[in-house]
């Protein structure tokens, strides 16, 4: 599977401007790609004003994503602010080129920023089957909670989208590698760069780790599109050879 991760600055609370900017970057990808990954809240930045940017699942951004995914023959994923049945969600959408849409609502809301005061937390994990791969999509703060991401479903790819500030970037780098190693899966982390309206600075470090915690894409700090190829056969061979996941503890999260 070939993936493209897009790391860039975001225009604060301006979905139209962000869509235009990402569209330029996506259309500039000339090689065949299976999956395109955008950051957390890619239409707005990490805002605590959902009423200013929220869209329904039938809104402009979803229509735009569906058209782009079909045109590029690639799935596109990232999170945005969604209004659904009177609640606001930090929702990761996974848009298939076929027009199918699956989603995951962020479970661990970032209390330090008051995210829990304005957004509704998700209740369950989502496992996505796409082109022969099983993927587990999660969002930013979820990275700090390994029990929730535990690979009980034998997924192949763990995917994090984020707005993770540079003051805590060492934790981002360390935890992404740890999640890859402990779950024996490819782990993708896509962050933003730039400065937001709250004066938080982001230096990216978007990256791709393999199932042994070895970098396929080293942590990046520049604006850009970064391509990685994931090999399922080597993943499965390594799991079979080492067998670490066979010895994991069984538990249930409520």
C-alpha positions in Angstrom: 0.0 0.0 0.0 1.3 3.4 -0.9 0.3 6.3 1.3 0.8 10.1 1.2 0.9 12.1 4.4 0.3 15.9 4.1 1.9 18.2 6.7 1.2 21.9 6.5 0.1 25.0 8.4 -3.7 25.5 8.8 -5.7 28.6 8.3 -7.5 29.3 11.6 -11.2 28.6 11.5 -11.4 28.9 7.7 -12.6 25.7 6.1 -12.8 27.1 2.5 -9.2 28.3 2.6 -8.0 25.0 4.0 -9.9 23.0 1.5 -8.4 25.0 -1.4 -4.9 24.6 0.0 -5.2 20.8 0.5 -6.7 20.4 -2.9 -3.7 22.0 -4.5 -1.4 19.6 -2.7 -3.5 16.5 -3.4 -3.9 17.3 -7.1 -0.1 17.8 -7.3 0.4 14.1 -6.4 1.2 12.5 -9.7 2.0 8.9 -8.7 -0.7 6.3 -7.9 -1.6 6.5 -4.2 -3.9 4.3 -2.1 -4.4 6.6 0.9 -4.0 10.3 1.6 -3.8 11.4 5.3 -4.6 14.9 6.5 -4.1 16.3 10.1 -6.5 16.6 12.9 -9.2 19.4 12.4 -7.7 20.0 9.0 -10.4 22.5 8.0 -10.0 24.8 11.1 -7.1 24.1 13.4 -7.6 22.9 16.9 -10.5 25.2 17.7 -12.7 25.3 20.8 -15.3 27.2 18.9 -17.1 24.4 17.0 -20.1 26.6 16.3 -18.0 28.7 13.9 -16.7 25.8 11.7 -18.9 22.7 12.3 -20.4 21.0 9.3 -22.9 18.2 8.9 -21.9 14.9 7.4 -23.6 16.1 4.2 -21.7 19.4 4.2 -19.3 21.1 1.8 -16.1 19.4 3.1 -17.6 15.9 2.8 -18.8 16.6 -0.7 -15.3 17.9 -1.5 -13.6 14.8 0.0 -15.9 12.4 -1.9 -15.1 14.2 -5.2 -11.4 14.2 -4.6 -11.2 10.6 -3.5 -13.1 9.5 -6.6 -10.8 11.6 -8.9 -7.6 10.4 -7.3 -8.9 6.8 -6.9 -7.5 7.0 -3.3 -9.0 7.0 0.1 -8.7 10.3 2.0 -8.8 10.6 5.8 -8.4 13.3 8.5 -10.5 14.8 11.2 -12.8 17.8 11.2 -15.5 19.4 13.3 -18.8 17.7 12.7 -22.3 18.6 14.0 -24.5 15.6 14.4 -27.8 15.4 16.3 -27.1 18.5 18.3 -23.6 17.5 19.4 -20.2 18.6 18.1 -17.6 15.9 17.4 -13.9 15.8 16.6 -14.6 13.2 13.9 -12.1 11.4 11.7 -13.7 10.5 8.4 -12.3 7.9 6.1 -13.6 8.5 2.6 -13.3 5.6 0.1 -12.9 6.3 -3.6 -16.0 4.2 -4.1 -18.0 6.9 -2.1 -18.3 4.8 1.1 -17.6 6.8 4.3 -16.6 5.4 7.7 -15.8 7.5 10.7 -14.3 7.5 14.2 -15.1 10.1 16.9 -12.2 11.0 19.2 -12.6 9.1 22.5 -10.0 10.9 24.6 -10.8 14.6 24.6 -8.0 16.9 25.5 -9.1 18.3 28.9 -6.1 20.6 29.2 -7.6 22.7 26.4 -11.2 22.2 27.5 -12.1 20.0 24.5 -14.3 17.9 26.8 -16.4 21.0 27.5 -17.4 21.6 23.9 -17.2 18.3 22.1 -18.8 14.9 22.7 -16.5 12.0 23.2 -16.7 8.9 21.0 -17.5 5.6 22.6 -15.9 2.9 20.4 -13.0 2.0 18.3 -13.3 1.8 14.5 -11.5 -0.8 12.4 -11.5 -0.1 8.7 -11.0 -2.7 6.0 -9.5 -1.1 2.9 -7.8 -2.7 -0.1 -6.9 -5.8 1.9 -5.6 -3.9 5.0 -7.1 -3.5 8.4 -6.6 0.0 9.8 -7.3 1.5 13.3 -7.7 5.3 13.1 -7.2 7.4 16.2 -6.8 11.1 17.0 -4.1 13.1 18.8 -4.6 12.7 22.6 -5.6 9.1 22.0 -1.9 8.4 21.5 -1.3 8.7 25.3 -3.7 5.8 26.1 -2.2 2.5 24.9 -5.0 0.3 26.3 -7.5 1.7 23.9 -5.2 1.2 20.9 -4.2 -2.4 21.9 -4.2 -4.6 18.8 -6.9 -7.0 19.7 -8.4 -6.9 16.2 -5.1 -7.9 14.4 -5.1 -4.6 12.5 -2.2 -3.8 10.2 -2.0 -0.1 10.4 -2.4 2.3 13.4 -3.2 5.8 12.2 -3.0 9.0 14.3 -3.9 12.5 13.0 -3.0 15.4 15.3 -2.5 19.0 16.3 0.4 18.2 18.6 2.5 21.3 19.8 6.2 21.4 19.7 6.5 21.7 23.5 5.5 18.1 23.8 6.9 16.7 20.6 9.3 14.3 22.3 6.3 12.5 23.7 4.8 12.3 20.2 7.9 10.8 18.7 8.4 8.4 21.6 4.8 7.2 21.8 4.4 6.7 18.1 7.4 4.4 18.1 6.1 2.6 21.2 2.6 2.0 19.7 4.3 0.5 16.6 6.4 -1.8 18.6 3.8 -3.0 21.1 1.1 -3.6 18.5 3.5 -5.0 15.8 1.9 -2.8 13.1 2.7 0.1 10.8 2.1 3.3 12.7 1.4 6.6 10.9 1.4 10.0 12.6 0.3 13.1 10.8 0.7 16.4 12.5 0.5 20.1 11.4 3.1 22.9 11.4 2.8 26.6 11.9 1.3 28.8 14.7 -2.4 28.9 15.6 -4.6 31.7 16.9 -3.8 30.6 20.5 -0.1 31.1 19.8 0.7 27.4 20.0 3.6 26.4 17.8 3.6 23.2 15.8 6.7 21.7 14.3 5.1 18.7 12.7 7.2 15.5 13.0 4.8 13.6 10.8 6.2 10.2 10.3 5.7 6.5 9.5 7.1 3.7 11.6 7.2 0.0 10.7 6.1 -2.9 13.0 9.4 -2.9 14.8 9.6 0.8 15.4 11.9 1.6 12.5 11.3 4.8 10.6 10.1 4.5 7.0 9.5 8.2 6.9 11.6 10.1 9.5 9.9 12.8 11.5 9.5 15.8 9.2 9.4 19.5 10.0 8.8 21.0 6.6 5.6 21.8 4.7 5.1 18.9 2.2 3.7 15.7 1.0 5.6 12.6 2.1 5.2 9.2 0.5 5.6 5.8 2.1 5.1 2.2 0.9 3.8 -0.4 3.3 4.5 -4.1 2.7 2.0 -6.5 4.2 3.9 -9.7 3.5 6.9 -8.6 5.6 4.5 -7.5 8.4 2.8 -10.9 8.5 6.1 -12.8 8.2 7.6 -10.8 11.2 4.5 -11.4 13.3 4.5 -15.1 12.6 8.2 -15.4 13.3 8.2 -13.4 16.6 4.7 -14.2 17.8 4.6 -11.4 20.4 0.9 -10.6 19.8 0.0 -14.2 20.8 1.1 -13.5 24.3 -0.8 -10.3 24.9 -3.1 -9.8 27.9 -6.9 -10.1 27.3 -9.0 -7.3 28.7 -12.1 -5.2 27.9 -12.4 -1.4 27.9 -15.7 0.0 29.1 
